Amino acid sequence: MPDSPLVVGVAAILAGGVAAVSGFGIGSLLTPLLLLSMSTAHAVAILAIPHALATTIRWLRLRADVDPRTFRQFGIASAVGCLAGEVLQSRLSSRILTLVLAVLLLGAGASELARRRIPLPQTPFWRLLGGMLSGLFGGLVGNQGGIRAAALLGFQLQPRQLVATATASALLVDLARVPIYFASAGRVIAEATPLWLAASLGVTIGTFLGVPVLSRIPEGAYRRLVGALLILVGLSLVVAEVT
C-alpha cells in the first residue's frame, strides 16, 4: 500500500539521505508516492512537516558551510520567488510550464554528466536574478529543490556549500508555509498523523546517514551525482505529465 506508514517511512529514509547529499529530493521522491492514494494538495500539506524537519536538521548540521554572499543574494531571492510562485500556482501553473522545467532539469543534469558546465557570472545581479527566477519557476510548478540546486551549480560552490546554501534557502520557505498549511489543511494533516510521523522519522534517519557521506564525495563525482539526480527528477516530471 503506497499510503502505508511503513512504506512511507522506508521511502523517507532514502529521500532524507538523497536530500542530505544533493540539497533536494524529499518532495521529489515522496510526493509521487503519496499521489498514488491522495490529491496533490493533501500530499503537499502532509509532507510539509517532514520536509521542514529534515531541512532544519540538515541546516543545523551544515550551517557553518552556508556561503553568506550567495545566501544573501541568491538564497533569499529564491525563497521570495518560490513563495510568490506558490501563491500564483493555481492561476498560472500548466503542463507546458512543467515540461519546460523538466527540460531545464534534463539540460542541467546532462551538462554536468558531460562535464560541459555552464558557469554563471559571479555578480550580485546574476545571483539575485538566478535566485528569483529559479524560485518563481519552482514555486509555479511545485518542484523547487531541483531547479534551485541546478541554478546553484552555476555558481561554482563546493559540495557542502551548495547543499548548505540550498538548505538555508529552503528553510526560509518552510518557515513561511508550514503555518499556512496548518491553517488551510489542519484536518487533513491531523487525519494523516501516522503518515507524517513515519515520514518524519524516516527523513531524520536519512539525514543523519547522508550528511557524513557528503564530505566523502569528491567534487567531480558529486557534480555528476547531482546531474544524474536532476535527470531523474526531470524524467519523473515528464512521465507524470504524459501519463
Secondary structure, DSSP 8 states (H G I E B T S, - for coil): -TT-HHHHHHHHHHHHHHHHHHS--HHHHHHHHHHTTS-HHHHHHHHHHHHHHHHHHHHHHHGGG--HHHIIIIIHHHHHHHHHHHHHHHHH--HHHHHHHHHHHHHHHHHHHTT-------SHHHHHHHHHHHHHHHHHHT-HHHHHHHHHGGGT--HHHHHHHHHHHHHHHHHHHHHHHHHHHHHHHHHTHHHHHHHHHHHHHHHHHHHHHHTTS-HHHHHHHHHHHHHHHHHHHHHHHH-
